[in-house]
Amino acid sequence: MAFTAQLLLLSSLFLQPVLVHSQTNGSIAVGGSLTATAEGNSSLSWLSPSGDFAFGFRPLGNNDLFLLSIWYAKIPDRTIVWYANNKPAVAPAVPLGSTVNLTAHSGLVLTSPQGEELWKSETIVGVVANGVFNDTGNFVLEDDSSKKLWESFKNPTDTILPGQIIETGGSLASRQSETNYSKGRFQLRLQQDGNLVLNSINFTTGSTNTPYYGTATTTGTVPGSEGKQLVFNDSGYMYVLRENGGKYTLTWGNRVSAMAYYTRATLNFDGVFAQYVHPKTFSGNASWEPLWSLPENICLDIDADSGPGVCGFNSICTLSAEDKRPKCECPRGSLCLIQMTYTEAANPISYKAVKKKKSIYMMFSNQTCWKKELPLSNGRVDSSLRATTFIKFRKDNSTLPVPPSPSPDDKKNNKTTFTGIRPVILATALLVCLVLIAAAFSLGLFFTFQKKHVRIMQSGLNISLRPFSYQELQEATNGFTEELGRGSFGVVYKGIIQNGSQVQVAVKKLHCVIQDGDKEFKTEVNVIGKIHHKNLVRLLGYCDEGQQRLLVYELLSNGTLASFLFADVKPSWGQRIEIAYGIAKGLEYLHEECSTPIIHCDIKPQNILLDDYYTARISDFGLAKLLMMNQSHTHTAIRGTKGYVAPEWFSNMRITTKVDVYSFGVVLLEIICCRRSIDVENNCEEKAILTNWVYDCYQEGKIDAVLDHETEALHEKNLEKSVMVAIWCIQEDPSLRPTMRKVVQMLEGVVERLFVVERRLVRLQLAGWRVSGARMGELGCFFDVHLEASTSISLRTTLCFFSFRTHQSLLLLQNPSKFPNPSIAISTANFFDNQIQRLRQNLEVRHDDGHQLAQQSW
């Protein structure tokens, strides 16, 4: 009996490690399970064959909460590299007594002690035969033919390991903090266009903010150069694999042996993506060491428009020199009440009010000071910043001492009192004299400053921008040699300026000898210098020296929307819709959110630029006409580009922001169809005018015809909605067009039901007409024009504008079968003349055989 008891005791000693690490060969049978227990302050787990990795429950700080995860089993801190969390809004921690089971039909299933399902591996197609836990750290579910049905490598969290690949559309998500494994504010994703980006997430809307890092591995000018995979190979070497087989390398710095070191790449909770190494054999306190990290300086790279910055509101970001990670601190005079969580929902710093007044802070940059209220957004400290922030706070919690009341024994006689007061009177008189002298001196300085201030204001310049000398810009552009483009008011050159580092810029040299050009310069500098939005090109500085007028803009790497849209290879549907949405957001900002509403007046693909991440940025505000706060319209000379100009420009109608809505509608159709709005070379005459052709296709239920059998777009639910939005935007009557805010809401899906009003337009018909006086190659543009003529005149009347090198001509062409009487055509021309009084052109009325019937000069 005693022998039997000893045998059972010995058996239990051998079985105990098997209970804690029940699988050491990496194979787990269906029916296997693990339970979160507090035994030995360790969770029950399955090990990989080498014992390098463990799968199971890790306690989180105490024995009450656990995390179903994979971790390094042989290093002291047992670093977690994967955890179960397919519900971002729910914390992944589970209570004591939770169980994970390997089932045949659902794979891994995590349940609470009460039997409630907390998590399971994604839908399994097939029947699970067993689980395999590899030495790579990959947990795989296989069927009886060893086919992979699910694997942790295909469902990453915040870390990737050697041998792991992220496909297009895949992503990593940061945790909220070092110890909170709920979904955090940052993500790494390989976009559909092949660009690997880092961006923050707006927790309020769930949308992604502008990326703060990107590899720019998109098609660009070289077909096949877009990225298709993020590869972390077995040697610990990471790169973006391109479609054409090329590689964009991320790994740099010292290389280490995969045999001697563990290695991982993690998107940290503070938004920094870094690769780390840890020795497999060590003595003492070994730790993870960073090999490289992205971005270079996250405190500076996070866009000010992307929310509260890296550290949250009311905090200051400083980059650590050791590991390139941000350090978050409370501003001086503040009290940090809760731990930083790097989420927009957090407000880590709370200011004690100074009595009952609001705390304020002031920012001084480029000789301009702004007073702002808390919360402080995107606070950062760096030697390259050219701005200083002053924060008002209470010096300490003490109060001024109250002097004690004098006792009766301290009173002196009258003579002594007078003797004591006399020096006070003399000092007071002297102080008054000094104050008067100082006041006189200050008044002199004030009037001097006022004269200078008036001169500055009269020059129309916004001194918050960086001023450049003409010589500086001449050197920056290498003598204005590399031309980027030309506009109606000037030429744009590529240049490089010094701003702590070398920055590529676009320098717009205006034709200042033209009076209107000088007016455009003042408009751009005064207005655009105050505007900051992620969908608008930013003005960096100016030159106002003698007769020289130059503007310095940020240079965007991917050129214009026109070159991107009308290339031989069509951009993806997703890219195009994202660009259209960006343009709409930019226009909404100009119309609705600026302190003074702005009409752009020249929206076209050539004025839409694309940055490194193919985000649309509206450029060229040279034609912008400001609206005063008490106005909703303005009168101005005809502005814009043929093909994108709203009909009201050619009448006595008032010009409102709806002219931009019309132009956006035309651009949206170009984005949808990947073709220009006017195509005179098109063999099919009914397709020459894009707006008319798309409207006909929509009315006939043939939207697929406008996409030229583009399979990807045809299956998109938002295709018809996008076409309807465009048609609504190009209504001839401005009052029937939506606002840009409404357009944004429609593209976002906030407004689900759309109504398309019948277009009251004179439709251009090319069939049976003869163009006289101009070659088709010189044809600049056609305009749809609304004619309120008598019913005796056919709506097939065609009005065309022809662009010549020296003048413009208006030709009214008539079909003999419809217009037997030339006088009707002349009366129509007279009527139209009243609508376009600003134009002086020639009218020619011709029969189809070329016989000239009448000619009238305006």
JOPETA-V747341 format. One record per helix or strand of 3 or more residues. SS is the DSSP state (~ for helix, > for strand). FROM is the first residue (numbers start at 1). TO is the last residue. If there is no record, write none. Layout:
((SS	FROM	TO) (SS	FROM	TO))
This chain:
((~	2	20) (>	27	29) (>	33	35) (~	39	41) (>	45	47) (>	53	59) (>	65	72) (>	80	83) (>	99	103) (>	107	111) (>	117	120) (>	130	133) (>	139	142) (>	148	151) (~	152	154) (>	159	161) (>	164	167) (>	171	175) (>	183	190) (>	196	201) (>	227	232) (>	238	242) (>	247	249) (>	261	267) (>	273	279) (>	289	294) (~	298	301) (~	304	306) (>	316	319) (>	326	329) (>	360	365) (>	368	373) (>	379	381) (>	387	391) (~	408	410) (~	414	458) (~	470	476) (>	483	486) (>	490	498) (>	502	510) (~	515	528) (>	539	545) (>	548	554) (~	561	565) (~	573	593) (~	605	607) (>	608	610) (>	616	618) (~	647	650) (~	658	673) (~	685	687) (~	690	699) (~	703	707) (~	711	714) (~	718	729) (~	734	736) (~	740	748) (~	776	778) (>	798	803) (>	808	813) (~	822	835) (>	842	846) (>	852	857))
